[in-house]
Amino acid sequence: MRPSLTVFPLRAFKPRRLLCRIGLLPLLVLASWPAGNHVLRIACFDFPRTFNPVYATSETAQAVANKIYHALFHFDRQGHVCPELVESFAWEEGRVAISLALKAGMRFSDGSVLDSRDVAATIALLKKPEIAYPYLSDLDYIESVEVLGPQTLRLRLKGKFAPWRNYLTFKVLSAGEIEGMEAPAFRRLSPLGSGPYRLAAVEEPWKLELERNPFWPTRLRYARIRYSVLGEPRQAPLKLLNSEIDAVEIHGDDAQAHGRLKKWQERFSLLRYKKFGFTYLVFNLRDPAIGLNLRRIFFNLLQETRFLPVFLEGRGEQVFSPFLLLDPGKRPRPLPVEPLPARRPLRLVTNSESTLRKQLVLFLCQEMKASGIELEPVFLEYQMFLQCLKKGEFDLALSAFLLDMDWNMKDVLGSSGYFNYAGYANARMDAALDEGLREMDEEKRRVIYRRAHDLWLEELPLIPLFNLHYYMGVARGIKVPAKRFELVGSCGDFFYNIQDW
């Protein structure tokens, strides 16, 4: 479960000094970079805080890491988890142990062979608390790792765990480089990767370039990928029109304008995709005055009327359950409510850096007056907003998640969930979420999470609102593969399989 920083534009970043291992990679002067058709030029909206994939939490940092590093598994363009470094796997011991066979011939960018010892060393590193892996809890289900041979290993689980492959999407590092390394030194490291590219040049905070991994086994369409940071997202169409870049995410308003501007249509294509997550309204259940009747009033407005479709104007799709992809046929029913005995003042907090969320808050403030609810909008800088959520210093809050591609919502709806900002505690929900993680049969899991959906509907600690449409502008000269990414999860990006381009 990964929290989304903003809807759009991406949150501004104050750059800090890039720390790399001396001698690992040559940092070239950007002015000397060669030009040519073999370079794919991608624009982004923030500069990676780090080039260490363990700490790559922003979308740009993750996108860069996906091209330099490989994982045991990854999510394909349809959101299905599939092997990346794994050739095959088999269950053992009643599905509490898994033997993995790795693909042969994979090498790190220094030429060393990637083998099972590298996987074991990476897991051991990530499980060290002092390393401060942001998603350490994702690996709690792994009891131990045993190296069986150069290309085979066994994972022993603490118990049955249905989404086990989803959490083997961390990047595999070189054992020879990381074994015995202390945490402070590792945090400064830009490790070796086994992906199709390696880091070639950096000019912080505006540019970076990747070059082909010389030991990559197959041909790549692009020898280099150049990333440049745009200070203002609204510059994106102009950069495409002037042929300064080849691809960039396009602001929603500009995406709407694309269909009306012939010159834009002639110069670049507009490719729509979705990020796996949703914007949602969360209630502070620590305050007994924010009762179920009040929450139902919000639910009926947001889920049972045309409020959201009218607000979105085609910019996204309404979400009817926190368990995404559970059942496309799920639709809400009106919930019984009673009129409020008196007008209720409530503070509605959100991130000031998301224009869309600010607009939604202002619309909601006007709409709720008819129900006797006076909303006071509070717009906070992202870090302050995040602290506000964690401390429960709000009545209502509007936020967003970029989610792992699974029905598991334990981080959000579990009593001890890290992102349970509502303070929601329900023993039946906890039991259902735990059961869903242990059930290995997919259809039986679906039944469990349908039950969890009904439990959520009983108490409404949060209300999922919508999943936005995102757009990538791609220059007309770029050949777009028919099979491209249309759904991006918390550890993916639109250009994940860049070698297919």
PATOR-220820 format. One record per residue (C-alpha): residue in three letters; x, y, z; chain; residue number from 0. Coordinates in steps of 0.2 Angstrom, whole numbers, plus 2048, in hexadecimal, padded with zeros to 3 digits. Layout:
<recs>
{rec ALA; {X; Y; Z}; A; NUM};
...
</recs>
This chain:
<recs>
{rec MET; {800; 800; 800}; A; 0};
{rec ARG; {808; 810; 7FB}; A; 1};
{rec PRO; {801; 822; 7FE}; A; 2};
{rec SER; {800; 82D; 7EF}; A; 3};
{rec LEU; {808; 83D; 7F1}; A; 4};
{rec THR; {7FC; 848; 7E6}; A; 5};
{rec VAL; {7F0; 845; 7D8}; A; 6};
{rec PHE; {7F8; 852; 7CC}; A; 7};
{rec PRO; {804; 85B; 7CB}; A; 8};
{rec LEU; {811; 850; 7D4}; A; 9};
{rec ARG; {817; 857; 7E4}; A; 10};
{rec ALA; {825; 864; 7E3}; A; 11};
{rec PHE; {836; 85D; 7E9}; A; 12};
{rec LYS; {844; 866; 7F2}; A; 13};
{rec PRO; {853; 85E; 7EA}; A; 14};
{rec ARG; {862; 858; 7F5}; A; 15};
{rec ARG; {873; 852; 7F0}; A; 16};
{rec LEU; {874; 842; 7E7}; A; 17};
{rec LEU; {87E; 835; 7F0}; A; 18};
{rec CYS; {886; 827; 7E5}; A; 19};
{rec ARG; {893; 81A; 7E9}; A; 20};
{rec ILE; {8A4; 821; 7E2}; A; 21};
{rec GLY; {8A9; 818; 7D3}; A; 22};
{rec LEU; {899; 80F; 7D0}; A; 23};
{rec LEU; {893; 819; 7C1}; A; 24};
{rec PRO; {89A; 827; 7B7}; A; 25};
{rec LEU; {890; 837; 7BA}; A; 26};
{rec LEU; {892; 840; 7A9}; A; 27};
{rec VAL; {890; 852; 7A5}; A; 28};
{rec LEU; {87F; 854; 79D}; A; 29};
{rec ALA; {885; 860; 790}; A; 30};
{rec SER; {88F; 853; 789}; A; 31};
{rec TRP; {881; 846; 787}; A; 32};
{rec PRO; {87F; 840; 775}; A; 33};
{rec ALA; {86F; 844; 76B}; A; 34};
{rec GLY; {867; 838; 75F}; A; 35};
{rec ASN; {857; 82E; 75C}; A; 36};
{rec HIS; {85D; 820; 767}; A; 37};
{rec VAL; {859; 82B; 776}; A; 38};
{rec LEU; {848; 82B; 77E}; A; 39};
{rec ARG; {844; 83B; 787}; A; 40};
{rec ILE; {838; 83A; 795}; A; 41};
{rec ALA; {832; 849; 79F}; A; 42};
{rec CYS; {82D; 848; 7B1}; A; 43};
{rec PHE; {828; 853; 7BF}; A; 44};
{rec ASP; {834; 850; 7CE}; A; 45};
{rec PHE; {846; 84A; 7CF}; A; 46};
{rec PRO; {849; 83A; 7D8}; A; 47};
{rec ARG; {84F; 83C; 7EA}; A; 48};
{rec THR; {859; 82D; 7E9}; A; 49};
{rec PHE; {85F; 820; 7DC}; A; 50};
{rec ASN; {85F; 812; 7E9}; A; 51};
{rec PRO; {850; 808; 7E4}; A; 52};
{rec VAL; {84D; 803; 7F6}; A; 53};
{rec TYR; {848; 815; 7FA}; A; 54};
{rec ALA; {83F; 819; 7E9}; A; 55};
{rec THR; {82E; 81E; 7EF}; A; 56};
{rec SER; {82A; 82C; 7E3}; A; 57};
{rec GLU; {822; 828; 7D2}; A; 58};
{rec THR; {831; 82F; 7C9}; A; 59};
{rec ALA; {83E; 826; 7D4}; A; 60};
{rec GLN; {834; 816; 7D1}; A; 61};
{rec ALA; {833; 818; 7BE}; A; 62};
{rec VAL; {846; 81A; 7BD}; A; 63};
{rec ALA; {849; 80B; 7C9}; A; 64};
{rec ASN; {83E; 800; 7BE}; A; 65};
{rec LYS; {84A; 802; 7AF}; A; 66};
{rec ILE; {85A; 800; 7B9}; A; 67};
{rec TYR; {855; 7F1; 7C5}; A; 68};
{rec HIS; {84B; 7E1; 7C4}; A; 69};
{rec ALA; {83F; 7D9; 7D0}; A; 70};
{rec LEU; {83A; 7C7; 7D3}; A; 71};
{rec PHE; {829; 7CB; 7CD}; A; 72};
{rec HIS; {821; 7DB; 7C5}; A; 73};
{rec PHE; {80F; 7E0; 7C0}; A; 74};
{rec ASP; {80B; 7E0; 7AD}; A; 75};
{rec ARG; {801; 7EC; 7A3}; A; 76};
{rec GLN; {7F1; 7E5; 7A9}; A; 77};
{rec GLY; {7F6; 7E5; 7BB}; A; 78};
{rec HIS; {7F9; 7D2; 7BC}; A; 79};
{rec VAL; {809; 7CD; 7C6}; A; 80};
{rec CYS; {815; 7C3; 7BC}; A; 81};
{rec PRO; {827; 7BD; 7BC}; A; 82};
{rec GLU; {835; 7C9; 7B9}; A; 83};
{rec LEU; {845; 7C0; 7BF}; A; 84};
{rec VAL; {83C; 7B0; 7C4}; A; 85};
{rec GLU; {83B; 7A2; 7B7}; A; 86};
{rec SER; {830; 797; 7C1}; A; 87};
{rec PHE; {82A; 793; 7D2}; A; 88};
{rec ALA; {822; 784; 7DC}; A; 89};
{rec TRP; {819; 782; 7EC}; A; 90};
{rec GLU; {81F; 778; 7FA}; A; 91};
{rec GLU; {81A; 772; 80C}; A; 92};
{rec GLY; {808; 776; 80A}; A; 93};
{rec ARG; {80A; 787; 802}; A; 94};
{rec VAL; {815; 78F; 810}; A; 95};
{rec ALA; {825; 78D; 806}; A; 96};
{rec ILE; {829; 792; 7F4}; A; 97};
{rec SER; {838; 78C; 7E9}; A; 98};
{rec LEU; {83D; 799; 7DC}; A; 99};
{rec ALA; {847; 796; 7CD}; A; 100};
{rec LEU; {84F; 7A6; 7C5}; A; 101};
{rec LYS; {852; 7AA; 7B3}; A; 102};
{rec ALA; {863; 7A6; 7AD}; A; 103};
{rec GLY; {86E; 7B3; 7A4}; A; 104};
{rec MET; {869; 7C2; 7AE}; A; 105};
{rec ARG; {878; 7CD; 7B3}; A; 106};
{rec PHE; {87B; 7DD; 7BC}; A; 107};
{rec SER; {881; 7EC; 7B3}; A; 108};
{rec ASP; {893; 7E8; 7B9}; A; 109};
{rec GLY; {892; 7D7; 7B0}; A; 110};
{rec SER; {88F; 7CC; 7C0}; A; 111};
{rec VAL; {882; 7BE; 7BF}; A; 112};
{rec LEU; {872; 7C1; 7C9}; A; 113};
{rec ASP; {86F; 7B1; 7D3}; A; 114};
{rec SER; {865; 7AB; 7E2}; A; 115};
{rec ARG; {872; 7B2; 7EE}; A; 116};
{rec ASP; {86E; 7C3; 7E8}; A; 117};
{rec VAL; {85B; 7C1; 7EC}; A; 118};
{rec ALA; {85F; 7BA; 7FD}; A; 119};
{rec ALA; {86B; 7C8; 801}; A; 120};
{rec THR; {85E; 7D5; 7FB}; A; 121};
{rec ILE; {850; 7CE; 806}; A; 122};
{rec ALA; {85C; 7CD; 815}; A; 123};
{rec LEU; {861; 7DF; 812}; A; 124};
{rec LEU; {84F; 7E5; 810}; A; 125};
{rec LYS; {849; 7DC; 820}; A; 126};
{rec LYS; {856; 7E6; 82B}; A; 127};
{rec PRO; {84D; 7F3; 835}; A; 128};
{rec GLU; {85C; 7FF; 834}; A; 129};
{rec ILE; {85B; 7FF; 821}; A; 130};
{rec ALA; {84A; 807; 823}; A; 131};
{rec TYR; {842; 7FF; 813}; A; 132};
{rec PRO; {832; 809; 811}; A; 133};
{rec TYR; {828; 7FA; 80E}; A; 134};
{rec LEU; {830; 7EE; 81B}; A; 135};
{rec SER; {81F; 7E8; 820}; A; 136};
{rec ASP; {81C; 7E1; 80F}; A; 137};
{rec LEU; {829; 7D3; 813}; A; 138};
{rec ASP; {822; 7CE; 824}; A; 139};
{rec TYR; {81B; 7BE; 81C}; A; 140};
{rec ILE; {82D; 7B7; 818}; A; 141};
{rec GLU; {833; 7AC; 826}; A; 142};
{rec SER; {844; 7A8; 81D}; A; 143};
{rec VAL; {84D; 7A6; 80D}; A; 144};
{rec GLU; {858; 797; 808}; A; 145};
{rec VAL; {864; 797; 7F9}; A; 146};
{rec LEU; {862; 786; 7F1}; A; 147};
{rec GLY; {86E; 789; 7E2}; A; 148};
{rec PRO; {875; 796; 7D7}; A; 149};
{rec GLN; {864; 79A; 7CF}; A; 150};
{rec THR; {858; 792; 7DC}; A; 151};
{rec LEU; {852; 797; 7ED}; A; 152};
{rec ARG; {844; 793; 7F9}; A; 153};
{rec LEU; {839; 7A0; 802}; A; 154};
{rec ARG; {831; 799; 812}; A; 155};
{rec LEU; {822; 7A3; 818}; A; 156};
{rec LYS; {81B; 7A6; 829}; A; 157};
{rec GLY; {80A; 79F; 823}; A; 158};
{rec LYS; {7FF; 79F; 813}; A; 159};
{rec PHE; {800; 7B0; 80B}; A; 160};
{rec ALA; {7F6; 7B3; 7FB}; A; 161};
{rec PRO; {7FE; 7C2; 7F4}; A; 162};
{rec TRP; {810; 7BC; 7F6}; A; 163};
{rec ARG; {815; 7C0; 7E4}; A; 164};
{rec ASN; {80F; 7D2; 7E6}; A; 165};
{rec TYR; {81C; 7D6; 7F3}; A; 166};
{rec LEU; {82A; 7CE; 7EA}; A; 167};
{rec THR; {82B; 7DE; 7DF}; A; 168};
{rec PHE; {83A; 7E5; 7E8}; A; 169};
{rec LYS; {849; 7E8; 7DD}; A; 170};
{rec VAL; {857; 7DA; 7DF}; A; 171};
{rec LEU; {868; 7E1; 7E3}; A; 172};
{rec SER; {87A; 7D9; 7E2}; A; 173};
{rec ALA; {87F; 7CF; 7F1}; A; 174};
{rec GLY; {891; 7D3; 7EE}; A; 175};
{rec GLU; {88D; 7E6; 7EF}; A; 176};
{rec ILE; {881; 7E6; 7FE}; A; 177};
{rec GLU; {887; 7D8; 80A}; A; 178};
{rec GLY; {88E; 7DF; 819}; A; 179};
{rec MET; {88A; 7F1; 815}; A; 180};
{rec GLU; {885; 7FC; 823}; A; 181};
{rec ALA; {875; 806; 822}; A; 182};
{rec PRO; {87C; 817; 820}; A; 183};
{rec ALA; {887; 812; 812}; A; 184};
{rec PHE; {879; 809; 809}; A; 185};
{rec ARG; {86E; 818; 80A}; A; 186};
{rec ARG; {87B; 821; 800}; A; 187};
{rec LEU; {87D; 813; 7F3}; A; 188};
{rec SER; {876; 813; 7E1}; A; 189};
{rec PRO; {877; 800; 7E0}; A; 190};
{rec LEU; {87A; 7F5; 7D0}; A; 191};
{rec GLY; {86B; 7F0; 7C7}; A; 192};
{rec SER; {867; 7E2; 7BB}; A; 193};
{rec GLY; {85A; 7EB; 7B0}; A; 194};
{rec PRO; {85B; 7F1; 79E}; A; 195};
{rec TYR; {863; 801; 7A3}; A; 196};
{rec ARG; {86F; 809; 7AF}; A; 197};
{rec LEU; {872; 81B; 7B6}; A; 198};
{rec ALA; {87D; 824; 7AA}; A; 199};
{rec ALA; {87D; 837; 7AF}; A; 200};
{rec VAL; {875; 842; 7BB}; A; 201};
{rec GLU; {872; 855; 7BC}; A; 202};
{rec GLU; {868; 858; 7CC}; A; 203};
{rec PRO; {85A; 85E; 7CD}; A; 204};
{rec TRP; {855; 85F; 7BB}; A; 205};
{rec LYS; {85C; 851; 7B0}; A; 206};
{rec LEU; {862; 83F; 7B1}; A; 207};
{rec GLU; {866; 832; 7A3}; A; 208};
{rec LEU; {866; 81F; 7A2}; A; 209};
{rec GLU; {871; 814; 796}; A; 210};
{rec ARG; {86F; 803; 790}; A; 211};
{rec ASN; {875; 7F5; 79D}; A; 212};
{rec PRO; {884; 7EE; 792}; A; 213};
{rec PHE; {880; 7DD; 799}; A; 214};
{rec TRP; {86D; 7DD; 795}; A; 215};
{rec PRO; {869; 7CE; 78B}; A; 216};
{rec THR; {85E; 7D5; 77D}; A; 217};
{rec ARG; {85D; 7E4; 772}; A; 218};
{rec LEU; {856; 7F4; 778}; A; 219};
{rec ARG; {84D; 800; 76D}; A; 220};
{rec TYR; {855; 80F; 776}; A; 221};
{rec ALA; {867; 80F; 77B}; A; 222};
{rec ARG; {863; 81E; 787}; A; 223};
{rec ILE; {855; 825; 791}; A; 224};
{rec ARG; {856; 837; 796}; A; 225};
{rec TYR; {84B; 83E; 7A4}; A; 226};
{rec SER; {848; 851; 7A6}; A; 227};
{rec VAL; {83E; 859; 7B4}; A; 228};
{rec LEU; {831; 866; 7AF}; A; 229};
{rec GLY; {82F; 874; 7BB}; A; 230};
{rec GLU; {81C; 876; 7B6}; A; 231};
{rec PRO; {811; 868; 7B0}; A; 232};
{rec ARG; {808; 873; 7A4}; A; 233};
{rec GLN; {818; 875; 79A}; A; 234};
{rec ALA; {816; 863; 795}; A; 235};
{rec PRO; {80C; 865; 784}; A; 236};
{rec LEU; {817; 873; 77F}; A; 237};
{rec LYS; {827; 868; 781}; A; 238};
{rec LEU; {81F; 85B; 776}; A; 239};
{rec LEU; {81A; 868; 769}; A; 240};
{rec ASN; {82B; 86E; 768}; A; 241};
{rec SER; {833; 85D; 767}; A; 242};
{rec GLU; {83D; 860; 777}; A; 243};
{rec ILE; {837; 84F; 77F}; A; 244};
{rec ASP; {82F; 83F; 779}; A; 245};
{rec ALA; {823; 83B; 787}; A; 246};
{rec VAL; {81C; 843; 797}; A; 247};
{rec GLU; {80C; 841; 7A2}; A; 248};
{rec ILE; {7FF; 84E; 79C}; A; 249};
{rec HIS; {7F5; 859; 7A8}; A; 250};
{rec GLY; {7E2; 854; 7A9}; A; 251};
{rec ASP; {7DD; 865; 7A2}; A; 252};
{rec ASP; {7E9; 864; 794}; A; 253};
{rec ALA; {7E4; 852; 790}; A; 254};
{rec GLN; {7D2; 859; 78E}; A; 255};
{rec ALA; {7D9; 866; 782}; A; 256};
{rec HIS; {7E2; 85A; 777}; A; 257};
{rec GLY; {7D2; 854; 76E}; A; 258};
{rec ARG; {7CE; 866; 769}; A; 259};
{rec LEU; {7E0; 86B; 763}; A; 260};
{rec LYS; {7E5; 864; 752}; A; 261};
{rec LYS; {7F7; 869; 754}; A; 262};
{rec TRP; {7F8; 860; 764}; A; 263};
{rec GLN; {7F0; 850; 75C}; A; 264};
{rec GLU; {7FD; 851; 74D}; A; 265};
{rec ARG; {80C; 853; 759}; A; 266};
{rec PHE; {809; 846; 767}; A; 267};
{rec SER; {7FD; 838; 76C}; A; 268};
{rec LEU; {7F4; 838; 77C}; A; 269};
{rec LEU; {7F4; 827; 785}; A; 270};
{rec ARG; {7E8; 824; 793}; A; 271};
{rec TYR; {7EC; 819; 7A2}; A; 272};
{rec LYS; {7E7; 817; 7B5}; A; 273};
{rec LYS; {7F1; 816; 7C5}; A; 274};
{rec PHE; {7EB; 809; 7D0}; A; 275};
{rec GLY; {7E4; 812; 7DF}; A; 276};
{rec PHE; {7D6; 81F; 7E3}; A; 277};
{rec THR; {7D3; 830; 7EB}; A; 278};
{rec TYR; {7C8; 82D; 7FB}; A; 279};
{rec LEU; {7C0; 836; 809}; A; 280};
{rec VAL; {7C5; 830; 81B}; A; 281};
{rec PHE; {7BC; 834; 82B}; A; 282};
{rec ASN; {7C4; 835; 83C}; A; 283};
{rec LEU; {7BB; 828; 846}; A; 284};
{rec ARG; {7C4; 82D; 856}; A; 285};
{rec ASP; {7B8; 83A; 858}; A; 286};
{rec PRO; {7A7; 832; 85D}; A; 287};
{rec ALA; {79E; 842; 856}; A; 288};
{rec ILE; {7A2; 83C; 845}; A; 289};
{rec GLY; {795; 82E; 845}; A; 290};
{rec LEU; {78F; 822; 839}; A; 291};
{rec ASN; {780; 82C; 834}; A; 292};
{rec LEU; {78B; 83B; 82F}; A; 293};
{rec ARG; {796; 82F; 825}; A; 294};
{rec ARG; {787; 828; 81C}; A; 295};
{rec ILE; {782; 83A; 817}; A; 296};
{rec PHE; {792; 83C; 80E}; A; 297};
{rec PHE; {791; 82B; 806}; A; 298};
{rec ASN; {780; 82E; 7FF}; A; 299};
{rec LEU; {786; 83E; 7F7}; A; 300};
{rec LEU; {796; 838; 7F0}; A; 301};
{rec GLN; {791; 826; 7EB}; A; 302};
{rec GLU; {77E; 828; 7E7}; A; 303};
{rec THR; {77D; 838; 7DE}; A; 304};
{rec ARG; {785; 840; 7CE}; A; 305};
{rec PHE; {790; 84B; 7D8}; A; 306};
{rec LEU; {7A1; 842; 7D4}; A; 307};
{rec PRO; {79D; 83E; 7C2}; A; 308};
{rec VAL; {799; 850; 7BF}; A; 309};
{rec PHE; {7A8; 856; 7C9}; A; 310};
{rec LEU; {7B4; 84A; 7BF}; A; 311};
{rec GLU; {7AE; 84F; 7AE}; A; 312};
{rec GLY; {7B5; 83F; 7A7}; A; 313};
{rec ARG; {7C6; 842; 7B0}; A; 314};
{rec GLY; {7C4; 831; 7B9}; A; 315};
{rec GLU; {7B9; 823; 7BE}; A; 316};
{rec GLN; {7AF; 822; 7CE}; A; 317};
{rec VAL; {7B5; 814; 7DB}; A; 318};
{rec PHE; {7A7; 80B; 7E4}; A; 319};
{rec SER; {7B2; 800; 7F0}; A; 320};
{rec PRO; {7C3; 801; 7F9}; A; 321};
{rec PHE; {7C6; 7F0; 7F2}; A; 322};
{rec LEU; {7CB; 7F4; 7E0}; A; 323};
{rec LEU; {7C8; 7E8; 7D2}; A; 324};
{rec LEU; {7BD; 7DE; 7DE}; A; 325};
{rec ASP; {7AD; 7DE; 7D4}; A; 326};
{rec PRO; {7AA; 7EA; 7C6}; A; 327};
{rec GLY; {797; 7E7; 7C9}; A; 328};
{rec LYS; {798; 7EF; 7DA}; A; 329};
{rec ARG; {78D; 7FE; 7DC}; A; 330};
{rec PRO; {787; 807; 7EB}; A; 331};
{rec ARG; {776; 807; 7F3}; A; 332};
{rec PRO; {76F; 816; 7FC}; A; 333};
{rec LEU; {771; 815; 80F}; A; 334};
{rec PRO; {764; 81A; 81B}; A; 335};
{rec VAL; {768; 82B; 824}; A; 336};
{rec GLU; {760; 837; 830}; A; 337};
{rec PRO; {760; 84A; 82F}; A; 338};
{rec LEU; {76D; 852; 83A}; A; 339};
{rec PRO; {765; 85B; 849}; A; 340};
{rec ALA; {771; 86A; 847}; A; 341};
{rec ARG; {77D; 871; 83B}; A; 342};
{rec ARG; {78E; 868; 83C}; A; 343};
{rec PRO; {79F; 871; 83A}; A; 344};
{rec LEU; {7AD; 865; 834}; A; 345};
{rec ARG; {7BF; 868; 82E}; A; 346};
{rec LEU; {7C3; 860; 81E}; A; 347};
{rec VAL; {7D6; 85F; 81B}; A; 348};
{rec THR; {7DF; 85B; 80B}; A; 349};
{rec ASN; {7F0; 85D; 802}; A; 350};
{rec SER; {7F1; 86F; 7FB}; A; 351};
{rec GLU; {7FD; 869; 7ED}; A; 352};
{rec SER; {7EF; 860; 7E4}; A; 353};
{rec THR; {7E4; 86C; 7DA}; A; 354};
{rec LEU; {7D7; 85F; 7D7}; A; 355};
{rec ARG; {7D5; 85A; 7E9}; A; 356};
{rec LYS; {7D3; 86D; 7ED}; A; 357};
{rec GLN; {7C6; 86F; 7E1}; A; 358};
{rec LEU; {7BD; 85F; 7E7}; A; 359};
{rec VAL; {7BD; 866; 7F9}; A; 360};
{rec LEU; {7B6; 877; 7F4}; A; 361};
{rec PHE; {7A8; 86E; 7EA}; A; 362};
{rec LEU; {7A4; 863; 7F9}; A; 363};
{rec CYS; {7A4; 872; 805}; A; 364};
{rec GLN; {796; 879; 7FA}; A; 365};
{rec GLU; {78C; 869; 7F8}; A; 366};
{rec MET; {78C; 863; 80A}; A; 367};
{rec LYS; {783; 873; 810}; A; 368};
{rec ALA; {772; 86C; 80A}; A; 369};
{rec SER; {775; 85E; 817}; A; 370};
{rec GLY; {779; 869; 825}; A; 371};
{rec ILE; {78C; 867; 825}; A; 372};
{rec GLU; {797; 876; 825}; A; 373};
{rec LEU; {7A8; 870; 81E}; A; 374};
{rec GLU; {7B8; 87B; 822}; A; 375};
{rec PRO; {7C5; 877; 815}; A; 376};
{rec VAL; {7D7; 876; 81B}; A; 377};
{rec PHE; {7E5; 875; 80E}; A; 378};
{rec LEU; {7F6; 86F; 814}; A; 379};
{rec GLU; {807; 86C; 80D}; A; 380};
{rec TYR; {80A; 859; 809}; A; 381};
{rec GLN; {815; 855; 818}; A; 382};
{rec MET; {80A; 85F; 824}; A; 383};
{rec PHE; {7FA; 856; 81D}; A; 384};
{rec LEU; {802; 845; 81F}; A; 385};
{rec GLN; {806; 849; 831}; A; 386};
{rec CYS; {7F5; 84F; 834}; A; 387};
{rec LEU; {7EE; 83E; 82D}; A; 388};
{rec LYS; {7FA; 834; 838}; A; 389};
{rec LYS; {7F6; 83D; 848}; A; 390};
{rec GLY; {7E3; 83D; 844}; A; 391};
{rec GLU; {7E2; 850; 845}; A; 392};
{rec PHE; {7D3; 852; 839}; A; 393};
{rec ASP; {7C0; 84F; 838}; A; 394};
{rec LEU; {7C1; 84A; 826}; A; 395};
{rec ALA; {7CF; 849; 81A}; A; 396};
{rec LEU; {7D0; 847; 807}; A; 397};
{rec SER; {7DF; 83D; 801}; A; 398};
{rec ALA; {7E5; 82F; 7F5}; A; 399};
{rec PHE; {7ED; 81F; 7F4}; A; 400};
{rec LEU; {7F8; 816; 7E6}; A; 401};
{rec LEU; {7F5; 804; 7EB}; A; 402};
{rec ASP; {7FD; 7F3; 7E9}; A; 403};
{rec MET; {7F3; 7E9; 7DC}; A; 404};
{rec ASP; {7EA; 7DE; 7E8}; A; 405};
{rec TRP; {7DA; 7DE; 7F2}; A; 406};
{rec ASN; {7E4; 7DF; 802}; A; 407};
{rec MET; {7DF; 7EF; 80B}; A; 408};
{rec LYS; {7E6; 7EA; 81C}; A; 409};
{rec ASP; {7F1; 7F9; 81D}; A; 410};
{rec VAL; {7E2; 804; 81B}; A; 411};
{rec LEU; {7D3; 7FB; 823}; A; 412};
{rec GLY; {7DC; 7F0; 830}; A; 413};
{rec SER; {7DC; 7F6; 842}; A; 414};
{rec SER; {7EF; 7F8; 842}; A; 415};
{rec GLY; {7F1; 7FD; 830}; A; 416};
{rec TYR; {7FE; 80A; 82C}; A; 417};
{rec PHE; {7F3; 814; 821}; A; 418};
{rec ASN; {7E3; 812; 82C}; A; 419};
{rec TYR; {7E1; 824; 82F}; A; 420};
{rec ALA; {7CF; 822; 834}; A; 421};
{rec GLY; {7D4; 819; 844}; A; 422};
{rec TYR; {7C8; 80B; 83E}; A; 423};
{rec ALA; {7C7; 7FC; 849}; A; 424};
{rec ASN; {7BC; 7ED; 845}; A; 425};
{rec ALA; {7C0; 7DB; 84A}; A; 426};
{rec ARG; {7B5; 7D4; 83D}; A; 427};
{rec MET; {7BF; 7DE; 82F}; A; 428};
{rec ASP; {7CF; 7D9; 837}; A; 429};
{rec ALA; {7CA; 7C7; 836}; A; 430};
{rec ALA; {7C4; 7C8; 824}; A; 431};
{rec LEU; {7D4; 7D1; 81E}; A; 432};
{rec ASP; {7DF; 7C4; 827}; A; 433};
{rec GLU; {7D5; 7B6; 81F}; A; 434};
{rec GLY; {7D6; 7BE; 80E}; A; 435};
{rec LEU; {7E9; 7BE; 80F}; A; 436};
{rec ARG; {7EA; 7AC; 814}; A; 437};
{rec GLU; {7DE; 7A5; 806}; A; 438};
{rec MET; {7E7; 79F; 7F7}; A; 439};
{rec ASP; {7D8; 79C; 7EC}; A; 440};
{rec GLU; {7D5; 7AC; 7E2}; A; 441};
{rec GLU; {7C2; 7A9; 7E1}; A; 442};
{rec LYS; {7C0; 7A5; 7F3}; A; 443};
{rec ARG; {7CB; 7B5; 7F7}; A; 444};
{rec ARG; {7BE; 7BF; 7ED}; A; 445};
{rec VAL; {7B0; 7B9; 7F8}; A; 446};
{rec ILE; {7BA; 7BE; 807}; A; 447};
{rec TYR; {7BD; 7CF; 801}; A; 448};
{rec ARG; {7AB; 7D1; 7FC}; A; 449};
{rec ARG; {7A7; 7CE; 80E}; A; 450};
{rec ALA; {7B4; 7DB; 813}; A; 451};
{rec HIS; {7AC; 7E7; 807}; A; 452};
{rec ASP; {79B; 7E5; 810}; A; 453};
{rec LEU; {7A4; 7E8; 821}; A; 454};
{rec TRP; {7AB; 7F8; 81A}; A; 455};
{rec LEU; {79A; 7FE; 814}; A; 456};
{rec GLU; {793; 7FB; 825}; A; 457};
{rec GLU; {79E; 808; 82E}; A; 458};
{rec LEU; {7A6; 813; 820}; A; 459};
{rec PRO; {7B6; 818; 827}; A; 460};
{rec LEU; {7BB; 81F; 816}; A; 461};
{rec ILE; {7B2; 821; 806}; A; 462};
{rec PRO; {7BC; 81E; 7F5}; A; 463};
{rec LEU; {7B7; 82B; 7E9}; A; 464};
{rec PHE; {7C0; 829; 7D8}; A; 465};
{rec ASN; {7CF; 823; 7CE}; A; 466};
{rec LEU; {7D5; 830; 7C2}; A; 467};
{rec HIS; {7DA; 82E; 7B0}; A; 468};
{rec TYR; {7EC; 832; 7AC}; A; 469};
{rec TYR; {7F3; 836; 79B}; A; 470};
{rec MET; {804; 834; 793}; A; 471};
{rec GLY; {808; 83F; 784}; A; 472};
{rec VAL; {814; 836; 778}; A; 473};
{rec ALA; {81C; 83E; 769}; A; 474};
{rec ARG; {815; 838; 758}; A; 475};
{rec GLY; {826; 831; 753}; A; 476};
{rec ILE; {826; 825; 761}; A; 477};
{rec LYS; {820; 813; 75D}; A; 478};
{rec VAL; {813; 80F; 76B}; A; 479};
{rec PRO; {811; 7FC; 76D}; A; 480};
{rec ALA; {800; 7F5; 76C}; A; 481};
{rec LYS; {802; 7EC; 77D}; A; 482};
{rec ARG; {807; 7FB; 789}; A; 483};
{rec PHE; {804; 7FF; 79B}; A; 484};
{rec GLU; {7F2; 805; 79F}; A; 485};
{rec LEU; {7F2; 801; 7B1}; A; 486};
{rec VAL; {800; 806; 7BD}; A; 487};
{rec GLY; {802; 801; 7CF}; A; 488};
{rec SER; {80C; 807; 7DD}; A; 489};
{rec CYS; {81C; 7FF; 7D7}; A; 490};
{rec GLY; {81A; 802; 7C4}; A; 491};
{rec ASP; {81A; 80F; 7B7}; A; 492};
{rec PHE; {814; 813; 7A6}; A; 493};
{rec PHE; {825; 80F; 79E}; A; 494};
{rec TYR; {828; 7FF; 7A8}; A; 495};
{rec ASN; {82C; 7F4; 79A}; A; 496};
{rec ILE; {836; 801; 790}; A; 497};
{rec GLN; {83F; 7F4; 786}; A; 498};
{rec ASP; {82E; 7F1; 77D}; A; 499};
{rec TRP; {82E; 803; 777}; A; 500};
</recs>
